[in-house]
Amino acid sequence: MQKFLLRRFISSIIALLGVTVIVFILSRQVGDPVALLVSDGGYGLSEEAWAAQRAKLNLDKPVPVQYALWLADVVQGDLGHDLSDGYPVTRKIKEKLPNTIRLAVAAWIVATLVGVPLGILSAVKRGTIFDYAARTFAVLGITLPAFYVAIMGILIFAVKLGWVPVASTGEGFSWRNYVLPVATLSWGAAAGYTRLTRSAMLEVLDSEYVKLARLKGVSNRMVIWKHALRNSLIVPFTVSALLLASFVTGTVIVEVVFAWPGLGRLAVEAVTNNNLNLVVGTTLMFGAVFIFINFLVDIGYVFIDPRIRLR
């Protein structure tokens, strides 16, 4: 087990280094870094001043040395300053990240509590009205785009009915601010949960050891909750953790539509304003969060799947 976790940890570190290499290379391909990182774009600078700026940004050194110096700053939490207001990028990310995490965790909880039980019910009640209703819910959740669900939710529940706020700006959020963004995010995820849990449960319910348990007189409740569900948890568990990572890193559309002051909206504004430091910082944060949660999934495998512990 220790070797398994050590291999996964080393793989995560290598993947994180790979993210930093890709981000560094792309940041050097979008244009001259001096023109992007100097507040006035470098206009009006003499050749001497331009060379001085290149030396200040370590651009006069070989590319491997530039990457090493840049990575050393990143490891220390120095991602530079926001080119629009001079605010430290690290501090700005720390201010926005909690809002994104709260939204992602809320959507993840709702999706899990809705999708997994619905998938179990659909598998157990196969061929009934409950099964068809769950499958319809899953198909709609997967096929409808998030921006369409968000806009229709605003139109119906915010504009027409007035039950919830249209946008989520301002401080002191209430639970009403979470309703539409969480519903928009969680529907597609709950649909995926339903389909995967249903498939996994059906496969286990048709297995030989479940049939043997039924022949031995084990109650249907015990067969479902002890034998079938536990052995079909690997797929939903993997999806649940990866969905949480995707919620944290992929809430861009929802945050923009609902004016949610989170990291996704900050990334969109950075791209729109050609704010290189902020784009690099948010991209690195997204990559680090995804890799970290993926590593937690690997740890969870050890406790769920006994085959890993035995190896």
Buried (B, 14 or more C-beta within 10 A) or exposed (E): EEEBBEEBEEBBEEBBEEBBEEBBEEBBEEEBBBBBBBEEBBEEBEEEEBBBBBEEBBBEBEEEEBBEEBBEEBEEEEBBBBBBEEEBBBEBBEEBBEBBBBBBBBBBEBBBEBBBBBBBBBBBBEEEEBBEBBBEBBEEBBEBEBEEBBEEBBEEBBEEEEEBBBBBEEEEBEEEBBBBBBBBBBBBBBBBBBBBBBBBBBBBBEBEEBEEBBEEEBEEEEBBEEBBBEBBBBBBBBBBBBBBBBBBBBBBBBBBBBBBBBBBBBBBBBBEEBBBBBBBBBBBBBBBBBBEBBBEBBBBBBEBBEEBEEE
